[in-house]
Amino acid sequence: MPVVVRSQLGRRNLTDKQRTYFLGRKYEVRKKRSGERTDLTSPHGEGRLRTAKVIASEEGVSHATVERAAEYARSVDELEAIAPGFREKALVPKKAPKQKHVVALAKSARSHPKAAKTKARSVVAGDGSVADAARERGSEVGAARGAEGASGRRVERA
């Protein structure tokens, strides 16, 4: 997989969304997994750099850009898993949804999987946009929060 991601990032005709996606995938492939032994190559943590910083220096971007790209790539992949074809819709040139809308929809998929699955499938079918789906989810959460008082307790309204 790293060779594929590296070769994709080397292409000159990638759109910004595609470049962001593959930058995030590169990070995901190279980052250390939880529980993996790191003491074998570098004693006492000498000379170790965070994966995001290493990739950032390779690609000429900031480490925050790499971390945001990784979040975007994870979000696209999560939505692809619940709505096959989503990745192609998210990465298509000129009609690609905003990164923040894709991430918001993926976050809502974690908390409300059934509703997000329906919304993601409607995006794939061409019946809706990612921005609309993300906004709908936000307004539902906002409406639920509006029914709570300042103390966070539910307030009955007449």
N, C-alpha and C positions, 0 to 999 in steps of 0.2 A: 504493500500500500504506500509506503513512503516514496517509492520511485514514481508512482502514478501522480501523487500529490505534487512532488517536486517538478515533474515534467509539465503538469498543468499550470503551475505558477510561472513556469518559464515561457509560456505562450504570450505573445504580444497582443493577441486579439481577444483577451478576456475582458468582460465587462467589470465594472467596479464590484457588483454583487458577487459575481463568480470569483473574482480575486479574493474578496473578503471570505467567501465560503471556503475556498481552498487553503487560505491562510489559517483559518480556524481548524480545518481538518489536519493540517500539518502540525499544529500545536497539540491537538488531541492524540495524534499518533505518537508524537515524541515525548510527551510529558510522562513523568514517572508515575507508576501506578501505586496506589496505597499498599503498603506492606512489602514493597520491593526493597531489597537490600541495596543501600547506597554506600555502605562503608567499605565495599570491596575495591572500588576504584580510586577513592580519594579519602585518605585518613583524616579524621577530625573535621570534615567539611571544608578543607582547604581548597580554594579555587573553584568551588561549585557555584554555578550561576543558575538562576531560575530559568526554566525552559522558555518562558515568554520573553525574557531579556535576550537570550541567545538567538531566538528566531527573529526578534525585532532588529537586532544588529545585522542579521543576514539579509533581511528584506528591506531595511532602511525605513522602518516605522518605529513607533514607540511601543513599549511593552503593554501599555493600556489598549492600544489598537489591536494587538495580538489577542489579548484576553477578551475584548469585545467581539472579535472575529470568531473566537472559539465558542462564545455563548451563542452567537448567530448560527454557526455551523451545527451546534448541538440542537438548537431550536428547529432548524430546517429538517434535520434528521429525525427528530421526535415527531414532527408533523408528517413527515413522509411515512413513518411507521403506522400512523393512524389513518392517513389518507394517501394511499399510493398515487403518485403523480404530482404531489405537492412540490417536490424539489424542482421539477421542471418549470412549474408556474412561478416559483420564487426566484429562479435564476434566469428567467427569460429576459432578453434585452428589451429596453424601453417600457416594459410593463411590470418590471420587478417591484414588489411592494417594499416599503421602507423597512429597514432593519428593525427599528423599534416596534413596528407592528407585528412582525414575525415573532420576535422575542415575547411580546405581550400575549400573543395567541398561544404560544407554547407554554407559557406560565399558567394561563387559564386552563390548558389541557391537563396540567398536573393537578389542579384543584377541582376542576369540573370536566372530567374526561368525556362524558356523553355529549354535553353541549358543544365542547370544542371539536369533537369528532364530526359532528353534524356541520359545524361552521367550516372546518377544514375541507370536508368533502364538497361543500357548496362552492368553495373557492376553486377546487380542482375542476368541478363541473362547469365553471364559468358563470355561476349564478350570483356570485358575490365577490367582494374584494377582501383582502386581508385586513385592510384598514377598517372596513365596516365591521368585520368580525371582532377585531380587537376593541373597537369603540363600544360595540354592544356588550361585550364582556365587562368593560370598565363601567358602563352605565348601570349594569345590574349590580355590580359590587357597590357602586356609589349609592344606589337606591337602598341597598341593605344597610349601609353605614348610616344613611340619613335617618333611619328609623331608630337609631341608638342615641341615647343622650350623651352629654359630655363625659359622664362617668364610664361610658362603654356599656351600660346596662340598657336593655331594651325598654323603650318608653312607649306606653300605650297612648295612641292619639284618638281623639274622639271625632 
